[in-house]
Each structure stands twice: as structure tokens, then as C-alpha cells.
Amino acid sequence: MTTNRSIITQALIDKYGFKTYLEIGVESGKNFFPIKAGRKIAVDPFLKFGALKQFFKAIQYPANFNASYFRMESDRFFAEKADKALQNTLLDICLVDGMHEYAYALRDVENCLDRLAGNGVIIMHDCNPQTKEAGYTWAEWDANKCQGFWNGDVWKSVIHLRSLRKDINVFVLDADHGLGIVTRGTPENPLSFTPAQIEALTYEEFAANRQEWLNLKPAAYFNEYFK
């Protein structure tokens, strides 16, 4: 099964009639603009487009006429702008694709969970780096002048959620650099790491245990899980 974050996001919106979509880490809008949802919220401190592109993308994809754009860090958005953006409603579906580091990704997911509808879904990108370099922190990536795709250590945030949250189920689809799926409910095969232990984990340890630690599933499991 070929899938990616765009495909599963739209599939969930269409199946459940989700109205409110939040994307953290929009950048050029490649994923954001084509998504069809009643209310769309884009958050990124480095949006690579302005009002003119927003207008033309609204012509191309009419759902963007109701989109809101916040050129700011996600922490600031949740602290200062989320109430106004959501207008007393809850989030139905969120894509977390911002800063690809453990602490940042974890805060983004937990902030989304605080405002997520009961049947809502959070999708996390970059959960399954295939090389040590792809799994570097930003400081390591930059210091080593690496090239190619950078996933960061988002995988640690998956381990954290699976270890410390008992109110959500988390698994990772083996597609599109690892798509973490977060829903409310009883966790499947929870882990028992402490935050300090997670912080100290190495990529080599992760690579040897990725199936268990990520609760890694084949891409086709998406259809099975959401029926």
C-alpha cells in the first residue's frame, strides 16, 4: 500500500466528517493547501509564502478561503492564539511536522491532545529515521553538514508517549518516514521508560528495537485500525 501523510489525513477527514484541521510545520504549504476541511489552521514561524500565494491557492483549492495562517512558533500559537483560532471548538485532526526534535514534537502532540476532540486523530511525521544521520538532533545535523532528509529524534517522543501516557494509543505506520498515529483509548503494548532514560537512548538502541518501541505497523494497518 502506497500512502503518505496527505492521503491518510484526507481519508480521515472524509470518513469521519472532521471539520477542523491543524498543521504544525507547514513550510511551503505542499501538504496543507490541497487538504479539504471546513476549517484549516496553518502554524509555522517560517512560512515560505505570503498573501498572494494564499489567494491563488484558495482559487485552486476553495477550502483555503476559510484557512487561518499563523507565522509563529507552535508554543506561542497554543499559548496566545489557539482560543481565537478554534472559536470554542475542538481540533478534529492534527499533523505535527514542526521542529523534528524530541522535546518540540512532544510538546506539540501534548498541546494538540489538550484541545483534541474525543474521536480526534493526531498524525506525527518523521517517526522512523532509517539512518543514524537522519536521526541526528538539529545541532548534530548542522555540525556534520549533513545532506538529504532529516527526521531528527521524533522517535523519542513516540517512546515517551507510549511510556507515560495511559489515555492514548500510539503506533507508527511504516510509510512516509514513519507516520505516528495518536488516538484516545487504551494503549497497546505500553512501554515503561522514564524521561531520563528516553533522553539517553542512542540511535543504535533504537535501530535494534524500532519494531517494539514504535509499535511499528505496515502501511495497510491504517485501513484495519480505522475500518
Buried (B, 14 or more C-beta within 10 A) or exposed (E): EEBBBBBBBBBBBEEBEBBBBBBBBBBEBEBBBBBBBBBBBBBBBEBEBEEEBBEEBBEEBEBBEEBBBBEBBBBEBBEEBBEEBBEEEBBBBBBBBBBBBBBBBBBBBBBBBEBBBEBBBBBBBBBBBEEEBBBBBBEBBEEEEBEEEBBBBBBBBBBBBBBBBEEBBBBBBBBBBBBBBBBBEEBEEBBEBEBEEBEEBEBEEBBEEBEEBBBBBEBEBBEEEBE
